[in-house]
Amino acid sequence: MFGYYFDLALRSLGRNKTLTALMVLAVALGIGASMTTLTVLHVLSGDPLPGRSSTLYAPQLDPRDMGGYQAHGEPPDRVTWIDGMNLLQAKRADRQALMTGGSVAIQPAQSALDPFYEPARYTTADFFPMFGVPFQYGHAWGASEDAASAAVVVISSKLNDKLFGGRDSSGRMLRVDGRALRIVGVLGDWRPNPHFYDLNVKNYGGSEGVYVPLSTSQDLHLAHLGGGDCWGNGGADATPTAPCVWLQFWVQLDTPTQADAYRQYLIHYSQEQKSLGRFQRPPNVRLRNLMQWLDYEQVVPGDVQLQTWLALGFLLVCLVNTVGLMLAKFLRRTAELGVRRALGASRRALFMQLLVESGVIGLAGGLGGLLLAYLGLWQVRRQPADYASLAHLDGAMLLATFLLAVGSSLLAGALPAWRACCVAPGLQLKGN
């Protein structure tokens, strides 16, 4: 029966091409606008590490003095050098990584390339296995290199392509800020978005090109980015001895029981530091997993959320217009429907026939909306925002486009179809 209803739908839509075009256009405009903004929202609010995010946590402590103290306020989203090293050396988590971002000068060995600056990440050895970072060549450094402040470096595949033509560069030397560091590994394709592990540098965009042990970065006095939040007489100089929070700290806790135990450890640690005179405020800790952390940091821009609601509102307006057009079209066919009723067709059969016609309109509108969505995403990628390059329609959103288009048109066509089917056959034939 579906094939028969589909054939009837095509014949009916072809009889009034102008009205059909208006309905298809209304659906396409609503779908195109809503899917453009929904795709951007989907990309920006996605899980950067599927399968791992539930076991990764960002511990928070409050080492500040009593200036501006508010009970139950949020602690800083970074840690001091002293606290970071204490938590790192305590090894209460399955893995832990202490880090900060920076920018370093690269002096290529090739005379054809001028020196340039490259984003850098100063971190500890667990960064790579904890975040599941893949390697194309070589490997990460280990805890012994962290302890020895070894002159080693891991580089991204993009930087490896630029400097070494994509060949295996592990074991070769790279001059970073005038110092020679030995390359121990080259990363594979790894670009998590959002840039969850350090939102102070950027929220979205490519990963760093250079990874250096945190201890080595301190010995070489490599400049870090992101600033620091200092108090008392700390000024703005985020050094290991200054009262400043400027480092990111992440831990891996594989079970909820371990997470609860680590939360208690943070409370006990804060109490201990308060008794030693370092902390002045009462213990105030947080332990959010990766997705909770992104929600807390409000990573998704507010204007994207607003645009999404506006686009969905526009889709609703388009559907209301489609309802009116379908109602006018279906009620004009009461004589045809009356004949079918008189020949024995049930009201349910007529209703299904008109719904199939609505679905065909939705399918055509979905195709038009898909083209408009591609155009809208192309326009988004031209914007200067750091997330612009991520605006691409993936398979899930492609399927969602057609489901939304057909579902919306079926919903819009339900009332007109039911209204047309409720007219008594005798009145339909008499009116004819």
N, C-alpha and C positions, 0 to 999 in steps of 0.2 A: 504493500500500500504506500510505503514511503516514496517509491519511485513514481507512482501515479500522482501523489500530492506534489512532489517536486516538479513534475511536468506541468501540472496545473498552475503552480506558483510562477514558473517562468512565463507561461502564456499570459497570466494575469498581469504580471509586472511589465510585460512588453506592450500591453494595450494602452498603458498610460505612462509613457516614458518620462514625462516632466515630473509627475508626482513621485515616481520611483526614484528619479535622480535626486529630488529634494530629500527624500527619506534616507537614501544612501549617504548623501552629503552630510546630513545632520549626524548620523551615526559615526561617520569617518572623522568629522571634526572633533567630536567628543572623545572618541577612542584615541585619536592622534595626540591630543593635548594631554589626556590623562596618562597614556602609556609613556610619553616622554618624561613626565615628572616622576611617575612611578618607577621607571627604569633607573633614573638618577638616584632616587631614594633607595631602591633595592641595592644598587652598587655601593652606595655610601654607608649603608647600615648593615652590610653583610659581615659574615664571620671571616676574619682574616686568616684564621688557622683552623679550619674545620677538623673536628676530631681531637684537637688539642686544647681548645679554648677553655673547656670546663675544668682543666687541671692546672691552668696557669693563673697565678694570683699576683696582685700588686699590693704589698704590705705598706701601711701608712702608720707613722708615729707622729707625735707632737713634741718636738724638743724645744719649742720656742719659750721665751720668757713670758711674764705675765702681762706685758703690754698688749692691750686690745683683747684680752682674754674674754671669751664668751663660752659659758657652759654648753656642752653638747655641740659645739661648733666642729666643722670639718678640719681634720689635721692636714698638713701640707701633702701635696701629691708627689713630693720627692724626699730624699733623705740626705742627711749630712754625711761627710766622709767617714767620721768616726762611727756613726750608727751603721752605715752601709758595710764597713769592714767588720764590725762586730757581728752583724747578722750573717755576713758571708762566711766568716770563720767559724761560727757556731754550727753550721751545717745541719740545721734542723729540718731542712727540706730535702726532697729527692734530688733536686738540682736548684741552683740559684745563680743569678747573674746580676752584677753591679755594673752600671754603664753610664756614659754620657755621650753627647754628640759633639762633633767638631768639624773643622775644615783645615785641610793640610795642603801644602804646596808640593806638587809632584814635579820632579826634574827628570824628564825622559832621557834615556840613554841615546835615543835617536836624535840626531842634529836637526832632522826635518820637523820635529815637534817642539813647539815652544813650551816653557813651563806653564802649568795651570793649577788651579785649585780644585780639589775634589772633596766632596762631603765624606766625613769619616765617622767611625763608631769606635769609641774606646770602651772595651768591655772585658769580661772575664770568660774563661774557657767554656763554661756551661751554656753560654749564649747559643752556640750552634746546635748541640744536641737537644736542648730544651725547646727551641723554637722549630726544630726539624729542618734546619737549613741544609739544602742539598749542595754537594760539591761536584764540580766538573772535573777538576784535577786536584791532586793532593789531599790535604786534610786540615782540620783545625789544630790550633795549638792546644797544649794540655795544661793541667794545674801546675806542673813543674815550671813551664815557661812563664806563667803568671807570677809565681814566687820569685823567679830569677830575673824578672823584668827583661825578658829575652827580646832581642832585636828582630822580631818576626812580624809578618803581616799577612793577612788574607785579603785578596782583592776580588772584586766582582767580575763576572764574565764580560760585562760591557767595557770595563777598564782594561781587562786582559786583551780584548779584541783591539782596543785602541793602541795599546803599547806593544803587544807581542803578536798581533795578527791572529789571535785566537788559538795559538799553540800552547802547549803545556809549559807554563812559566814557573812551576814549582821548583824551588832551589835557586832561582835567579834573584838578583838584587834589585831593589827599588829604592830610589832616593826620595825620602819623605822629609820635608823641611830641612834639607841639607844632610840628613843622616841616612846611612845605608841600612835597609831592613831586608831580611831574607824572606822571600815569598814561600809560604808553606802550603798554601791552598788557593784555589780559584773556585768561587761559588758557581752553582748552576743557576737555573732560572728561579729566582726568589724575590718577589716583589709584593709583600703583604700590604694590603690596603683595607682599612686605615693603617697608618704608621703607628700602631698601637703601643709599641714599647717605648716611644718617646714622642709624646704629643706636644712637647714644648718647642721642638724644632720645626715640625710640620705635621699636619693631619693626614695628608694624602700625597702621593707622588712616589717616585722611584726610591729604592733603597740606597744606602751609602756605597761608595766605591772602594773604600779602604777600611779595614778592621784591624785595630792594633790592641794589644793587651793594655788594660787600664793602667797597670803599674808602669809599663813602658812609656805610656803617654805622660805620666807624671814625671818620670825621670828625664824625658826629653823636653818637658815644658811645652807640650803641644797645646795650642789654644782650643778651648771648648766653647760650644755655642749654647744658647738657651738661657744664659744668665743664671742668676741665683736669687733666692729669697732669703735675705739676711735680717738679723735683728740685733738689738743692743749696739755694741761698738763694732759689729762685723762689717759695716759699710756694704759695699757691693762686690767685694773681693772674695769669690768663692774658692777658697783654698782648703787644703785638708785640715787646717787648724781653725779656720774661721767659723763662727756660728751662722752657717748658711746651709740651706737645703738646695742641692743642685744635681744630685745623682738619681737615676732611676734604678729601682731594685725590683726584680721579678723572681718568683719562686715557682717550682713545680710541686704540686701536692696531688698525688694520684687518687686519693679517696677523700670523701667528706670527713671521715674520722681524723685523717691527717690534717685537714684544713682546720677543724675545731681545735686540735692540739696545737697547731701553729698559732692560732689566734690567742690562745691562752699563753703561749710562750711570749708573744708580743706584749701582752699585758704585764707579765712578770718582768720582762726586760725593762719596760717603762717604769715599773715600780722600783726596780733595782737602780736605774739611772737617776731616779728622783731621790732615792736615799743617798746616792753618791754626790748629789748636788748639781748634776748636769741638767736634769729636767726640773723645771719649776711647776709645770702644770700637772694636774691629775692625769693618770693614764688615759689616753685617748687614742685608740687604735681602730683601723679598718682593715679588712682583708677581702677585697673584691676580686672575683674572677674576671677573665678578659672581657666578656660581653658586658658584665656589670660595670666594669671600668670605663668602657666606651660610653655607656649610658650616663655615668656620673660626669664624665668629662664633656658631655654634650658635643660629641664629635660631628654629628650630622648638622650642617648649617641650618639655622632657623629659617632662612629665606627659602631653602629647598622644601622644608616641611610646609611652609605657608603656600608655596607654589603648588604643591601636591594637593592640598585641600581646595585651592581655587580651581585647579584643573578638574577635580572630581565634581565640584559644584557646577562647572561648565558642562561636564558630561551629563549631569542630572537635567540641566536646562535643555540640552540637545535631545535627551530621551523624552522629556515632556513634549517638545515640539514633534518628535516622531510619533508619540501617542496620538496627538491631534491629527496628524496626516494619515496615520493608519485608520483611525476612526472614520475619517471622511471617506477613505478609499473603501473600507469594508462595508459601510452603510450604503454606499452607492451600488453595492452588489447584492442587495437584499432579494431582488427578483431571481437572480441566478441561484442564490442559496435556497430560496423558497422552492424552486423547481427540484433541486436535489433532495430537499426534505420530502416533497410530495412523492418523489420516486422511491422513497424508503431510506434515504441516508439519515443516520442518527445525528442528534445535536453534537454528540462527542466526535463523530467523524468530521463534521464541518469545522468544529473547533480545532481539531488536529490539522486539517487542511490549511486553515488560516495561520496557525502557529508555524507550520512549515514555511509558509510564505514569509512570515516575519523572520524566521531563521535565515532564509536566503538573503533578505535585506541586510541582516546582521553580518552574514558572511561577506557580502560585497562591501559593506561598510568597514569590516575588519581589514580587508585588503587595502582599501583607501586609507584607513587609519594607520596601517603599518607603514605605508609610504610617507605619511605625514610624520609619524614617529621617527623614522630614519632621518627625515629632514630636520626635525626638531633636535635630535641628538647631535646631528652634524653642527647645528648652530651652537649647541651647548659646548661642544669641543673647541669651538673658536673663542670661547670666553677665557679671560685671564686667570680664572680660579684654579687652585692647585688640583682639584678633582676633575677638571674638565676632560682630561685625556681618558678617564675611566668610563665615560658615558657611551657604552656600547650595549646593544640589544643582544642578550644571550639566549640560549635555547629555551630556558624557563620563561623568560619574559615574552618571547615570541609566541609560545603556546598560550600564555596568559592573555596576549592581545586578542587572539581569536576566541578564546573562551569568554572573555569579557564582552567582546563585540556580539557574539551570538547570544550569550546569556542576557545581555542588556536588551537586545532587540526582542527576544522571546518574552521578557518581562514587560517591555513596552507594548508588545502586541497582544498580551493576554487579555487586557481589559477591552480593547476594541473588538477582538475576536469573540469574546463572550457576549458583548453587547450585540453584535451582529447576529449571533446564533440564537439569541433570546427572542427575536421578533417572530411572532407566530407565522407559520407557513401560509395560512389563509390570508392574512393581511399582506404578506409579501406578494402573493399571486394576484390579490385584488388590486393592490397598488400598481402592479404592472399592467 
